[in-house]
Amino acid sequence: MYVLGLSGSPRRHANSESLLDEVLLGAAAAGAETEKLIASRFRKLLPCVNCGHCLKTGRCIVDDEMQEVYPKLEAADALVVASPIYFMNVSAFLKILIDRCQCYWSRKYVLKEPLFPDDPGRIRKGLFLATSGHDKPVVFKGARMTVKSMFDVLEVEYFDEYFAVSIENPGDVWKMPGAAETVHALGGRLVRALQEGRQ
Ligand SMILES: Cc1cc2nc3c(=O)[nH]c(=O)nc-3n(C[C@H](O)[C@H](O)[C@H](O)COP(=O)(O)O)c2cc1C
């Protein structure tokens, strides 16, 4: 069981990444192998330019750091995406990575190729974690739709989400009563759901 975390915050070890860490700890405690990628570390990652190559091949031709990310996205049994809300969506670092998943859209909807030809019934699940400065949960609406559409092209079921409002300074998220316990348990629940789905 391989759980891949994607962190969208450019602030290392701040709020959304801390939530992700706790989910990954919960997943590891339930027996999963975990890995975390920091989107802001991919300094050479180019945005999708709609070159059209993937419409014909289902693969992205742009030779940059994304070529190391694609195999991980495909290998993951579960994806955990964590982001601060920036102008009502995920951070730009994460959005670039998500847009580069357009090749999976081409594969699925244009070329009608299965993502996992050797394992057509493969079950994958995903979580979305986010923190916002505002105090109204409506701010997560746009980001949730973006992450859901990423999960859709990657054939990942949107398993659950955890959102924290009124979070500004690093560490704020841990002032929320029960936050650490809740997200730790979420990581365990994710792995157990996958294990049960496989039986
Ligand atoms: C560029 C930028 C845009 C932001 N846009 C929003 C927004 O649209 N809505 C909101 O509630 N908070 C917004 N915020 C606040 C962050 O979402 C909030 O501080 C978040 O908890 C930071 O997460 P982090 O600690 O993981 O970096 C924005 C912050 C920045 C720096």
The ligand as a Tripos MOL2 file, in Angstrom:
@<TRIPOS>MOLECULE
LIG
   31    33     1     0     0
SMALL
NO_CHARGES

@<TRIPOS>ATOM
      1 C1         -1.4600   34.4620   -2.1400 C.3       1 LIG1
      2 C2         -2.4280   34.1430   -1.0470 C.ar      1 LIG1
      3 C3         -3.7800   34.0350   -1.3590 C.ar      1 LIG1
      4 C4         -4.7050   33.7130   -0.3750 C.ar      1 LIG1
      5 N1         -6.0280   33.6110   -0.7180 N.ar      1 LIG1
      6 C5         -6.9300   33.2450    0.2140 C.ar      1 LIG1
      7 C6         -8.3170   33.0960   -0.1290 C.ar      1 LIG1
      8 O1         -8.7280   33.2890   -1.2590 O.2       1 LIG1
      9 N2         -9.1790   32.7110    0.8390 N.ar      1 LIG1
     10 C7         -8.7490   32.4680    2.1200 C.ar      1 LIG1
     11 O2         -9.5750   32.1140    2.9560 O.2       1 LIG1
     12 N3         -7.4380   32.5870    2.4810 N.ar      1 LIG1
     13 C8         -6.5260   32.9700    1.5590 C.ar      1 LIG1
     14 N4         -5.1890   33.0680    1.9060 N.ar      1 LIG1
     15 C9         -4.7620   32.6770    3.2750 C.3       1 LIG1
     16 C10        -4.2510   31.2140    3.3160 C.3       1 LIG1
     17 O3         -5.1650   30.3370    2.7070 O.3       1 LIG1
     18 C11        -4.0550   30.7340    4.7500 C.3       1 LIG1
     19 O4         -3.1740   31.5550    5.4610 O.3       1 LIG1
     20 C12        -3.5760   29.2910    4.8060 C.3       1 LIG1
     21 O5         -4.0080   28.7220    6.0240 O.3       1 LIG1
     22 C13        -2.0470   29.1410    4.7140 C.3       1 LIG1
     23 O6         -1.7110   27.7680    4.6800 O.3       1 LIG1
     24 P1         -0.2390   27.2520    5.0270 P.3       1 LIG1
     25 O7         -0.0010   27.6320    6.4710 O.co2     1 LIG1
     26 O8         -0.2820   25.7900    4.8250 O.co2     1 LIG1
     27 O9          0.7070   27.9300    4.0870 O.co2     1 LIG1
     28 C14        -4.2540   33.4430    0.9630 C.ar      1 LIG1
     29 C15        -2.8900   33.5630    1.2630 C.ar      1 LIG1
     30 C16        -1.9840   33.9210    0.2820 C.ar      1 LIG1
     31 C17        -0.5150   34.0240    0.6370 C.3       1 LIG1
@<TRIPOS>BOND
     1     1     2 1
     2     2     3 ar
     3     2    30 ar
     4     3     4 ar
     5     4     5 ar
     6     4    28 ar
     7     5     6 ar
     8     6     7 ar
     9     6    13 1
    10     7     8 2
    11     7     9 ar
    12     9    10 ar
    13    10    11 2
    14    10    12 ar
    15    12    13 ar
    16    13    14 ar
    17    14    15 1
    18    14    28 ar
    19    15    16 1
    20    16    17 1
    21    16    18 1
    22    18    19 1
    23    18    20 1
    24    20    21 1
    25    20    22 1
    26    22    23 1
    27    23    24 1
    28    24    25 2
    29    24    26 1
    30    24    27 1
    31    28    29 ar
    32    29    30 ar
    33    30    31 1
@<TRIPOS>SUBSTRUCTURE
     1 LIG1         1 GROUP 0 **** ****
